[in-house]
Amino acid sequence: MEDTLSEVFTQCWGKLLYGSLINDNAFHTGVLGTQGEGSIGMRTVVLRAVKPDEKQLVFYTDKRSSKMTDLTAVPFANWLFYDGSERVQVKLLGNTIIHHMDEVSQSHWQKVNGDARKLYMAVPAPSTSTDYPTDGLEHLNSGSNTEDAYLNFAVVITTVDFIEWLSLKKDGHRRAQFKLIDGSWKGQWIIP
Ligand SMILES: Cc1cc2nc3c(=O)[nH]c(=O)nc-3n(C[C@H](O)[C@H](O)[C@H](O)COP(=O)(O)O)c2cc1C
C-alpha cells in the first residue's frame, strides 16, 4: 500500500530524529550546503540534535571555519541525507541561526566530552595552510584547559521550511515535496 503524504512527512522527521541519536545510522551525518563567495560550499557534518516540533536541525562547528563565514553572510542552509539501506534521500532547506557564547551553546557544550572538546582548539584556525600535515593540536598537553575550546565552539540551528523526499523502489520511485506556507505545511507528490 502507498504511504500518504502525511506518513512520508512523519517518516522524514522520524528518520532525522533517529539519525541524530544513533551514531552508526545513515542519517547521523548529512551534507551541509552553504552559499560561499562565488561558489557553493559542501561538507559532511554530524546531525547533533533534531527538534521535530520546531522543525530544527542542529550541528556543531568551529566558529573560525569557512562554513561559518558562509552562514554569517547568507544565513541559509541546504541539508542532504541518504539512507542506502532504505534507498531514501531527504533534502531540507531553511534559515540558520548561529549560537556562540550564549545559553544555547553553553547547554550543548555540556554534552561535548573532553576529547571532542579538543577538536575546537586547532592552532592555527581551520583551513589555514601548513608546511606539513597536522591537525593543529600539537600545542596541547595534559595540562591544557579544554574550556578554552568553548571560545571556538558554535552551535548552528536550521529551521526547516522545505523538505524533499525521494524513495527508490523496484516497483516505482516516489518523490514528494513539503513547503511551509503561511505557517502550515503543504505536501505535494512530484515526478521523481
Ligand atoms: C563523517 C564526518 C563528520 C564531520 N562532522 C563535522 C561536524 O559535525 N562539524 C564540522 O564542523 N565539521 C565536520 N566534519 C568536517 C567537515 O566535513 C569539513 O571538512 C570541515 O568542517 C571544514 O569545512 P569548511 O571549511 O567548509 O567549513 C566532518 C567530516 C566528516 C567526514
The ligand as a Gaussian input file, in Angstrom:
#p B3LYP/6-31G(d) Opt

LIG

0 1
 C       31.942000      11.951000       8.944000
 C       32.318000      13.408000       9.092000
 C       31.696000      14.154000      10.050000
 C       32.003000      15.516000      10.203000
 N       31.342000      16.252000      11.133000
 C       31.597000      17.581000      11.240000
 C       30.826000      18.385000      12.132000
 O       29.899000      17.915000      12.822000
 N       31.121000      19.717000      12.191000
 C       32.118000      20.277000      11.421000
 O       32.343000      21.473000      11.532000
 N       32.846000      19.544000      10.565000
 C       32.598000      18.209000      10.451000
 N       33.326000      17.446000       9.560000
 C       34.384000      18.094000       8.755000
 C       33.733000      18.863000       7.587000
 O       33.239000      17.947000       6.631000
 C       34.716000      19.851000       6.933000
 O       35.792000      19.176000       6.338000
 C       35.262000      20.888000       7.893000
 O       34.297000      21.263000       8.874000
 C       35.718000      22.148000       7.149000
 O       34.609000      22.636000       6.405000
 P       34.509000      24.142000       5.883000
 O       35.905000      24.568000       5.526000
 O       33.597000      24.042000       4.712000
 O       33.945000      24.969000       6.985000
 C       33.010000      16.104000       9.383000
 C       33.615000      15.330000       8.387000
 C       33.284000      14.005000       8.251000
 C       33.959000      13.210000       7.168000

